[in-house]
Amino acid sequence: MPDLRTVLKMETPRTVYVKGEIKGNEINETTTGNCQFYIDSSNNSKFNFTLYIQSYNETYMGQVKAASEAGQLFDGQNATELLNLLGRQNSYEAIDVASNLTLIGWDSSAYLNGVNLGFNSRSNIIMRNLRISSPRDCFPSPETYPSSWNARYDAVSMVSTTTAWLDGNIFEDGPVAVAPDDFAGGWKVDRYDGLFDAEDGSDDITFSHNIVTNHHKSLLWGGGNKEADRDIGKMKFTVFGNRFVDSLSRNPLMRFGTFYIVANVFENYAERAPLFEDDSVAASAAASRLVRRADNATTYRPDFQYNMGIYNASTVYVAANAFVQTGTYADDSSRVFSFSDLATPGLPATLCSPADGANGTASASSLPKSVFNGRPIDLAKNAKNTWAYFLESKNEDGEFAEGGFVIGCDGLEEQETPVAFKDGNEVDAYVRKNAGQVGRATP
């Protein structure tokens, strides 16, 4: 890890090959860090994760502060010292990667395990043939009970970074789905953040032939409303030939930019009941070519939430994708899309699905319709049905407004693809053959 950090921070154009496993928690040649190591080597060696969680409880913190102001002990400890302890959090240190980098895995053994690569105002980045896991955050902060957590460390993060190509990689928490840790009070601790996040005007990024797997919040592209001015007019992404396997959400989540989502496979285990009754999938005897996964109650089942998140004035072009679901609700097509923060009809989010018609002035597409478990799916109709559900059933806070989301292809041009596809099943076969590392096409 120290050698990797040194070469990635170099300012000169360079090609770097990775062979074997490099661990992000490698402190030096003789020391590997874990959560207890970071606690012991900090200024707060008495750090306790239970107390850390309690620091987010207003009632508990009020009692500690009152004891501190009164000069009293709290739970047998000096209350002032306890306040200082509760305010302390260790962190992994990201590698601040310089521009003009080609980073390539030598073979299928190339693995960046628990590494956080940060690109801030960089350009000309190529990453190929790598297996990458994000760091496991020892001290994530709780958000919503029981299982929504804010961990800090992405595998790859880009801020104001342009001209990047990520191709033929595997992004994952691990080779199998990672269950949240059980914790006191019924909390379930998710210790992983994003696999690849980009914001603040990052632009001209191609994400192709990757496997994204065994993760909760995978790809977040675009900042919040405060960063809108930095993103609008930029944030152009091409997403082609990727395989999402048990990627529970954000495949990707899109804000403000323009996103071409073409010829990808989305494969999930559906255990949540449908959100609404959907009629966008063709009634057909055609079946998925995948074998249904075994119903093994002793195995952790990933909690699939949705595939593509259409947020904040994003423009999304979808074509020739394949959706494959198994599980109790294998036929549930109500979670292809999710929406958030679409209350500005003057700057709406837009979906273009040229193969489905009813898309404004779009010309006929050479790309085939998408398929869902082997059957044609009308993604324009699916998005329309999903939008109606969100407007009616998920709008308690006024997050959505009529006209905040529209369907049409005005101003969007079809991009040529490197491979011609006859139907979604050919897409499925192509992606399964070509996504992932060379010699490692499975998670």
ZIKAHU-V426457 format. One line per field, one symbol per residue. ss: DSSP state (H for helix, E for strand, C for the rest). phi: phi as a letter, one per 20 degrees, with the letter a starting at -180 (. if undefined). burial: 1 if it has 16 or more other C-alpha atoms within 10 Angstrom, else 0. A space follows every 50 residues. Layout:
# ZIKAHU-V426457
ss: ???
phi: ???
burial: ???
This chain:
# ZIKAHU-V426457
ss: CHHHHHHHCCCCCEEEEECCEEECCECCCCCECCHHHHHHCCCCCCCCHH HHHHCCCHHHHHHHHHHHHCCCEECCEEHHHHHHHHCCCCCCCCEECCCC EEEEECCCCCEEECCCEEEECCEEEEEECCEEECCCCCCCEEEECCCEEE CCCCCEEEECCEEEEEECCEEECCCCCCCCEECHHHCEECCCCCCEEEEC CCEEEEEECCEEEEEEECEEECCCHHHHHHHCCCCEEEEECCEEEEEEEC CCEEECCEEEEECCEEEEECCCCCCCCCCCECCCCCCCCCCCCCCCCCCC CCCCCCCEEEECCCEEEEECCEEEEECCCCCCCCCCEEEECECCHHHCEE EECHHHCCCCCCCCCCCCCEEECCEEECHHHHHHHHHHHHHHHCCCCCCE CCCCEEECCCCCCCCCCCCCCCCHHHHHHHHHHHCCECCECCC
phi: .gffgfffefeegbddddcnedefeffbfdcdecgfffffeeecfegcff fffffeeffffffffffffemdeclmdfffffffffedcfbfdfeeeefl dddcffbfefbeemddedddldbmcccclddcdffeffcfdfdcfdcecd eddefccccldclccdcmdddafafcfdffffbgmnfceeedeeebdbbl mgblcdccleddblbedecdcoeegfegffefnclecdccmecdclefal ddeccmedcedcldddcbdedefgfbeddeeffbefcfeeefffedfeef dfefdaeeedckmfdcdcalecdcccogdgefdecfcccblcdcgfbffc ddcffdmlcmeffgeeefffcclndgcefffffffffffffedcdfemfc cgnfccdrcgnddfefdfcedebffffgffffedfoffnbecg
burial: 10000011000000011110011111000000100001100001001000 01001000000001101100010100001101001100110101111111 11111111111111111111111111111111111111111100001011 11111111111111111111111100111100000011111111111111 11111111111111111111111000010111011111111111111111 11111111111111111111100000010110000001000000000000 11111111111111111111111111100111111111111111000111 11111110100100011111111111111111111110111000000011 1011111110010100000010111011011101111101101
